[in-house]
């Protein structure tokens, strides 16, 4: 009897966790991931440990990706998307389009020479060495796809691993069940009055995560120097009635404060200010740490009105001081916007293909919403709403067990 196959849409923490759980029962998983690299946002997060682990969960993404790459029951399909899906006689005939990454996985060693040589930044390096190949070319930024004849990356590669003749593949799959775990989309703060994309030293929390992971510490993009003062603005794109984003993104407070504590641990002289609406205490042991954090950092219960460039090339944050009842301003070396979690851009289309419903907030309705789900279809992770890494792991496991029950294996 052939082994069952499960289609998992999304290769982030929840999707990889579900695939690994299914693999324990010798169930084959086809993991379709839209980005060039599996692991989701979390694979680019940094460890926030100071003198001890703070249970941020960043290491879980790396562990799950490594295990998934090594598992023979799991096939990862990055740069791919589901274009057709049907339900027929208890199975799910599916068509997946797989875009080329223009790199030969058997040749590429991840040396990074092509990355350094590309003048347009079209070559991308995976945030984890467990992605294979660890390099991909973005055709939207590569001049070769705009009619140019640039050979910089080709000439720089010592293994001749770049191959621009690769074409899109059409894969026909048939699954016995489907798990939707396509993740979230980070809010784009460019339309907010904080100068993101204009002021060099205004970054998002995701930018800071990458900076910490790749460099080990923060620097000002404008001059490469370590900041002496950092301010975090919480709820950027969350709890915003004007945007229709009424939900709390749950992870932003804990993440910002763990990062702030790591910054202070490594550079005790750094001044940290946190602008907030309410501090949400989701996660384990957060309450115990909160009192210490209040003494360690400056907290201002206000959302800044704007950010502009100050005369000394610092970022000036304007806000209404709730203690004095008057306008005030703070100059900092680095302004970090804690952007919210929003539904993925393709979520409604994918959910519709699977017969799942989305609520007014745009996230997939949970299983207990009263809406009947098609047999063999489940959802996991942040497609259901904002959640942290640990909760995404739990959600992925739960979806796998529901799927195993549908397959009659438990």
N, C-alpha and C positions, 0 to 999 in steps of 0.2 A: 504494500500500500504506500503510495507516495506521501512524502511529508507535506503537511499544510504549508501554505505560503501566506504571509501577511504583508500587505502594503502599508508602509508607514510614511506619511507625508510630513516631512520635517526631520532634520538631523540634528536638532539641538539636544539639550539635556533630557527632556521628557521622551523624545523619540528614541534616543540611544538607550535610555533606561528600559523602555518597553521592549526594544529589540533584544537586549541582553537577557531580560526576564524570559522572553519567548524562547531564546536559544537554549535555555536550561531544559526545555522540553523538546528540543530538536525541531523547533518550528523555524522555518526559513523566513527571513525578513528582507524585503526590498525597501531600502530607506532612501526616499527621494528628497533631496535637499536643493533648494533654489540657488543658494550661494555657491561659490567655487569650493568652499571648504566646510566640512561638517564640524559640528560642535556648538553652533548657535552663537549668540552674543557672549554667553558665559565662557566660551573657550578663550576669549581675549581678556577675561578679568584677571586681576592680580591678587595674589595672596595678601591678606591684610593683617597677618599675625604680627604681634609686637614681641613681647617676651614669652608669649604663649599663643596657642591657636585661639582665634576668636569665632570659629565656626561660621565663616563667611560662605563656605561651600565652593569657593573657586576651584579647589583641587579636584572636586568631583567631576567636573566637565572633562578635564584632562584624563582622569582615570577611566571614565566611560568611553571616551573616544579611543583610547589605546585598546581597551578590551574589545570594542566593536570591530576595530581594524583587524584584530587577531582572531576573531570568531569566524569559523568557516560557515556558520549558518546565516551570517549577515553580509549583505552586499550594499555598500554605500554608493549612491548615485548622485554626486554633487553636480552643480550647474544643470539641474534637471527640473522639469515641471510636468505635472499631470495635465494632459490636454483633453483626454477622453476617458470616461469611466461609466460603466454600465453595471446594472445588477441583473444577472441572468442565472436562474436555476441554483441560487444559493452561492454563486461566485461573482467575482468582480473583474470582468475583462477591462483592461486598462491600457492606455497608450501614454508613454512617457517620452518626451523630447529631451534629449541630452545634448546640451551645447558643448562645443569643444573648448578646452582650456589651453590648447595649442602647446602643450608640454608633454613629452613622452615620460610617463611615470617610471619606466624601466631605466631611463638614462639620467633623469634629473637627480642630483645629489643634494640640492638645496644650498649650494655654495653662495648664492646671492649675487654673483657677478652680473647677471642680467638685470637684476633690480637696480644695481648701482649705475649700469650703463644706460638705462632707459631715460631719455630726456623728458618724457611726458608723464612719468609715473604710472604707466600702463601695466607694468609688471607688479603683481601682488604677491607678497610672501604670506604663507599661512601663519596664523598665530600659534599653531602647535606643530611640532615636528612629526606628529603621528598622522597628519594629513599627507596623503600620497596622490599625486606629487605635491610637494610643499610650495609649489609656485603655479600661478595662473596668469594669463594675459587678459586684460580687459579690452575687448575690441572697440568699445566706445571711446577709449582714450588713446588707442594705438594709431599712429599716423598711417600705418600700412593699410588699414581698413578705410582710410579716407583718401586713398589714391597715392600716398607717399611711398617712398622706396627706402625708408630707414632700415638699416641693418645692425644697429648698435647692439641690440640684445643677442642677435645671432652670432655676431663676431666675438662677443664677450663670453659666450657659453663654451667652456672647455669640453663638454660632453656632447655637443651638438644635439641637445635635448629639445630645443624649440622647433616646432613643426607647424607652420602656418597653413599647411594644406589640409589639416584635419577639418572634417565637416560634421554637421549636426547629425545625431543618430536618432532613429525612431525605434523605440523598444516596445514590443507588445508583451504585456504581462497578464497573468491571470492569478488573482488573489482569492483566498478563502475568507478574508476579513480585512478591514481597513482601520487604521488608527490615524486620526488627524492630530498632528502635533507640530504645526508649522510656525508656532511661536508668535512673537509680537513685533511691532515696529516702534522704534524709539521716536519720540516726538521731535520734530525739527524746529528749533527755536529761532530760526532766522527772522521770522516776522515779529518776534518779541522785541521790546525796546532795550535790549541789553547788548546790542552790537555784535552778536555772534556772526561770524563770517566777515566782519568788517574790522573789529578790534582784535588784534592778534592774540592778546592775552585774556580773551574771553573764550573759554572752552566748555565742553559738556563733561559730565561725570564719566561718560564712556570714553571720551578723549583722554581723560586723566587716568582711567583704568589702563588703557593701552600704553600710556606714557610710563606708568609705574611698572607694567609688565616688561616693557622693552628696555627701559632705562634704569629701572630700580628706584627712581625718584623723580619728582616733578621739576620741570624747568619752564621758564617763560618762553613761549614760542618766539617772541619778538627779539630776544637777545641771548637765549640759551642759558640764562643764569637761574640758579635756584631762587624761588620766591621767598621773601621774608614775611609776607602777609598773604593770606588766602581767604577768600569769602565764598561760601556756598549759598546759592539761592535755591530753595526747595520748591517743589510743586510747579515746575515749569512745564506746562502742558497737562497738568493734573489738577483736579478740583477747580476747574476753570469754567464758570457758567457761560462766558462769552464764546468759548470754543465748543460748548456742549459736552465737555469732558468732566463729568461730575464725580468720577470715581477717584479713589486714592490709589496710587500705584504701588503701595505697600512696601516696596523694597528700597525706596530712595532715601528715607531717613536713616535706616540702619546702615546702608552702604556708605552714605556721606560721612556719618560719624565714625565708622570703622576706618575709612580712608584718612579722616582728620586725625584720628588717634595714631595711625601709622606715621603720618607726616610729623606729628609732634614727637613721636618716639625716636625717629631718625634725626630730627632737627628740632631740639627743644625750644629754640629761639623763635620758631615760626608762630606768628599770631594768626589765630583761626577765628573767623566770625561766621555764624550760621543764621541766615534769614529764613524764617519759617512761618507757617500758619499754625500747625500743631505738630508735635513730634509723635509719630505713630510708632508704637512699641511692638511691632510684629517680630516674631522670632524668639528663639530660646535665649534666656539669660539677659534679655535686653533691659528689663526693669532694674536688675542689680547694677548694671553698668551706668544707668542714666544719671544717678546722683553724682557719680564721679565725673561724668562728662560735663555736667552743668558747671562744675567748678573749674574744669580744665579749659573750656572754650567760652567765647562770648556768644550768647544767643540773643537775637533781636526778633521779636514777634511782629514781623512786618514783611511784606513783599515789596521789594524795591520798585520804584517807578521807572527807573532807567539806568543806563550806564553810559558814560562818555569818557573820552580820553582826557586825562588831567594834564596840566602843564609839565609835569615831571615824567611824562610817558607812563604813568600808572593809570589804573582804571578807577574812575570816580563813580561810586554807586550812590544814587540818590534815593532816599527813603523817608518815610514819616516815622519819627521816633515816638513809639507809644508811651514812653516814660515822660518825655518833656512835652508831648503834644504839639510838636513843631517839626518842620522839615529839617533834615540833616543830610550829611553826605559822609561817605567813607572812602578813602583812597587805599587801594590794595594792589599788590603786584600781580595777582592772578585771581580771576573771577570764574567760578565753576558753577555751571547751570545743571542742576539735577533734573534731567528730563524724564518725563513720564513714559509709561508703557501704554501704547495704543494698539488697536487691532491691526493685524498685518494687512498690507495693501491688497492682497489677493484672497483674503480670508472669506469674504462673502461668496466669491465665485466658487472657491474650492468647497466650502460648506454646502453650497447649493448642489454641486456635483454629487456630494455624498448624501444628500437628503437631510442635512442638519440645518437647524434654524439658528439665526443670530438674534440676540436681543437688541433693545434700543441703544445700548452702548456699543454695539458692533461686535461684541465677543460672542462666541458660541454659547448657546443656552446650555446650562448644566443638565445632567441626566435626570435630576429630580424636578425639572421645571414643569413637568406635566405634558410636554411634547413628546410624542412617541418617536423613538429613534429607529432607523432601519436596522434590521437584524444584522449583526456582524460589523457594525460601525460604531466606533467609540472616539472620544476626543480626549486629549491630554495636554497638560502644561498650560502655557499662557494664552492659548486660543480660548480658554475658558474664562480668562480674566487675569489681572496682574497677580503674580506670585513670585517668590524667591526660588533660588536653586534647590533648596532642600524640599520645598513643597512641590516643585516640578518633578523631582525624583519620585516622590510619593505618588504623584498623579500618573507618571509614566508606568510605575509598577501596577497601580490600580487598573489602568486601561489594559495592560497586558493580561492580568488575571481575568478581567471581564471577557477578553478575547479568547483566552484559553477555555473559559466556560462555554462560550459560543461554539468552539471547535470540539467540545466534548472531551477535553483532555484533563479537566479537573472536575 
